Amino acid sequence: MKKNIDLGLLVLRISIGLLMLLHGISKLIHGIGFIEGMLEGMGMPGFVAYGVIVGEVIAPLAILIGFKTRIASAIYAFNCFVAILMVHSKDLLSLNEHGGWGVELLGLYLLGAVALVFTGAGKYALSQKSKWD
């Protein structure tokens, strides 16, 4: 079988884009009050919580369609990193009862996004001419 890197990148984009977008849609439907509360508890202004909409809705949509994929993936990765620090830091060095890393789902999202920062979207993308593609 002939390898197809561009098709592999499309599968990666669909995987991490769609799966994170579902988290973002949930936040659009149910609100981000719990994130505002966490931020305020850390001494930060609550409005910073709206950044989750950028990281979990706008960036995943851009990744899915292949628009400015490298910058969208950097934003997405930053969102994952912040989520790990804010919500899952206690699990960072732990394994769950089945041997999985305590933050493995977010770790997969984070590392998938970092891979796209380095590779870009491939040829099956809306935009391909910018250094951010």
C-alpha positions as CSV (number, residue, x, y, z in Angstrom):
1,M,0.0,0.0,0.0
2,K,1.3,3.4,-1.0
3,K,1.6,5.9,1.9
4,N,-0.5,9.0,1.8
5,I,0.8,11.6,4.3
6,D,-1.9,14.1,3.3
7,L,-4.7,11.7,4.0
8,G,-3.1,10.8,7.3
9,L,-3.0,14.5,8.2
10,L,-6.6,14.8,7.3
11,V,-7.5,11.9,9.5
12,L,-5.6,13.5,12.4
13,R,-7.3,16.9,11.8
14,I,-10.7,15.3,11.8
15,S,-9.9,13.3,14.9
16,I,-8.7,16.0,17.1
17,G,-10.8,18.8,15.6
18,L,-14.1,16.9,15.9
19,L,-13.5,15.5,19.3
20,M,-12.5,18.8,20.9
21,L,-15.3,20.6,19.1
22,L,-17.8,18.4,20.9
23,H,-16.4,19.7,24.2
24,G,-16.7,23.2,22.9
25,I,-20.3,22.7,21.8
26,S,-21.1,21.4,25.3
27,K,-19.7,24.6,26.8
28,L,-21.8,26.7,24.4
29,I,-24.9,24.8,25.4
30,H,-24.3,24.5,29.2
31,G,-22.1,27.6,29.8
32,I,-18.6,28.2,31.1
33,G,-19.5,29.2,34.6
34,F,-17.5,26.5,36.2
35,I,-14.4,27.7,34.4
36,E,-15.1,31.3,35.4
37,G,-15.3,30.1,39.0
38,M,-12.0,28.2,38.8
39,L,-10.3,31.2,37.3
40,E,-11.7,33.6,39.9
41,G,-10.6,31.1,42.6
42,M,-7.1,31.4,41.3
43,G,-7.3,35.2,41.4
44,M,-7.8,35.7,37.7
45,P,-10.7,37.6,36.0
46,G,-13.6,35.4,35.1
47,F,-13.8,36.8,31.5
48,V,-10.6,34.9,30.7
49,A,-12.9,31.8,30.6
50,Y,-14.2,32.9,27.2
51,G,-10.8,31.9,25.8
52,V,-12.1,28.3,26.0
53,I,-14.5,29.2,23.1
54,V,-11.5,30.1,21.0
55,G,-9.6,26.9,22.0
56,E,-12.5,24.5,21.9
57,V,-14.8,25.9,19.1
58,I,-12.9,28.3,16.7
59,A,-9.5,26.5,16.6
60,P,-11.1,23.0,16.1
61,L,-13.3,24.3,13.3
62,A,-10.2,25.9,11.6
63,I,-8.3,22.6,12.1
64,L,-11.2,20.6,10.6
65,I,-11.5,22.7,7.5
66,G,-7.7,23.2,7.2
67,F,-7.7,27.0,7.6
68,K,-4.5,28.4,9.1
69,T,-4.0,25.0,10.7
70,R,-0.6,25.6,12.2
71,I,-1.8,28.7,14.3
72,A,-5.1,27.0,15.1
73,S,-3.3,24.0,16.3
74,A,-1.0,26.1,18.5
75,I,-4.0,27.8,20.1
76,Y,-5.6,24.3,20.5
77,A,-2.5,22.9,22.1
78,F,-2.3,25.9,24.5
79,N,-5.9,25.3,25.5
80,C,-5.1,21.7,26.3
81,F,-2.0,22.7,28.3
82,V,-4.1,25.2,30.3
83,A,-6.8,22.6,30.9
84,I,-4.2,20.1,32.2
85,L,-2.8,22.7,34.6
86,M,-6.1,24.0,35.8
87,V,-8.2,20.9,36.1
88,H,-5.9,17.8,35.8
89,S,-2.6,18.8,37.3
90,K,-3.0,16.3,40.2
91,D,-3.2,13.5,37.5
92,L,-0.1,14.6,35.6
93,L,2.2,12.1,37.2
94,S,-0.4,9.4,37.9
95,L,-1.7,6.2,36.2
96,N,-5.3,5.2,36.3
97,E,-6.5,1.7,37.5
98,H,-6.0,0.3,34.0
99,G,-2.4,1.6,33.6
100,G,-3.3,4.6,31.4
101,W,-1.7,8.0,32.0
102,G,-4.0,10.2,34.3
103,V,-4.3,12.8,31.5
104,E,-4.0,10.6,28.5
105,L,-7.0,12.0,26.6
106,L,-5.8,15.6,26.9
107,G,-2.3,14.4,26.3
108,L,-3.4,12.9,23.0
109,Y,-5.2,16.1,22.0
110,L,-2.2,18.2,23.0
111,L,0.4,16.1,21.2
112,G,-1.8,15.7,18.1
113,A,-2.2,19.5,17.9
114,V,1.6,19.9,18.4
115,A,2.2,17.5,15.5
116,L,0.0,19.7,13.3
117,V,1.9,22.8,14.4
118,F,5.0,21.2,12.8
119,T,3.3,19.6,9.7
120,G,0.5,21.9,8.8
121,A,-2.8,20.5,7.3
122,G,-1.5,18.8,4.2
123,K,-3.0,19.2,0.7
124,Y,-6.6,18.4,1.7
125,A,-7.1,21.8,3.3
126,L,-9.0,25.1,2.7
127,S,-5.8,27.2,2.8
128,Q,-2.3,26.2,1.9
129,K,-0.3,29.3,0.9
130,S,0.4,31.0,4.3
131,K,3.2,30.1,6.7
132,W,0.4,29.4,9.2
133,D,-1.1,26.7,6.9
